Amino acid sequence: LAPLVEEAIYRGLVVPALREAFPTWGVIVSSSVIFYALHLAYGRPWWMLHYLLAGAILSWSFLRTGKVWVPIVLHSLGNILMGLDDLLLLIAPDLVHRILFR
């Protein structure tokens, strides 16, 4: 549900509001900082800077298409990949170690 809720709020409401005050690059930068801060508030460590990139991509996709379902799908796919990564670490930690530290 996180992609639905977050994208409805941040891309559906926040990005259009930012669009009134900033040029496109400013919207993308500011909304990605907000997305990063949101995930810090969820308890994620500060060094997980990929949330800045994800926020930029999600905002860009919304600005480019004008459709909120596009960032919802992208956000969902990102969450699925993170879940698969966590699952792989749980079921095959030795394989992950061999791949990364070979």
N, C-alpha and C positions, 0 to 999 in steps of 0.2 A: 504493500500500500504506500510505502514511502515515495516511490516515484510519482504516483498519482497526486498525492497531497502536496509534496514539495514543488512539483512542476506546475500544478494549478495555482499555487500561491506565488512562487518566485518567477516563473515565466509568464503565467497568466495575469498576474497583478503587478508584481514589482517591476518587471522589465518594461511594460508599457508606461508605468509612472516614471521610471528613469529616462525613458525615451523622450519625455517632455522636457527634461533638463539637460541632457547630454547628447553629444553626437554618438554614432554607432559604436565607435571604439570605447568611448567612456561608459556606455551602457554595458558592454561586454566586460570591461575591467571591473567596474563597480559591482556588477551582479555576481561575478566570479568571486570577489572578495566576500560578498554577503553569503554566498553558497559555502565558502570555506569556513567562515565564522559560524554558520549554522551547524556544520559538522563538528567544530570545536565545542560548541554548546552541547552536542550529543555525547561528548566525552572522548572524541578522537584526539590522538596526540597532535601537537602543533606541527610536527615534521611531516605530516601526511599532506604534502603540498599538491598531490595529484588532484585534490578537490578544487584547486584554483583552475587547473586545466579543464577539468570536467565541467565546472561552472561556465567557463568561457565557451566550450564546445556546445553546451546545452543552450546557452543564451544566443550564440551565433545561429544555431539551427532554428531556434524560434524566430529570430529576427529575419532570417533568410526565407523561411517558409510562411510565417504568419500563422502557423498551426501548432497548438500546444501538444497535440498527440505525438509530434516528431520528437521533442525532447523527452516525453514520457517513455517512448519506446527505447530511445538511446540510454536513458537513465536505467530503465529496467534491464537492458542488456548488460550494462556496466555492473549492476548489482548481481546479476547471474554469474558473470565472469568472476567477480570477487568471491561469490559463494563457492564456485567450482575450485578456485584457488585454495580456499580454506579447507574444502573437502579433501583435496589432494594432499595438503599438508597433514591432515588427520590420518588418512588411510595409507599414505606412502611417504612418510617423512624421509626415509633413506633414499628413495628415488629422487626426491627434490634436492636433497643434499648432494647427491652424486651429479645431478645435472648442473647445479649452481657452482659447485666447488671442485669440479673435475680437473 
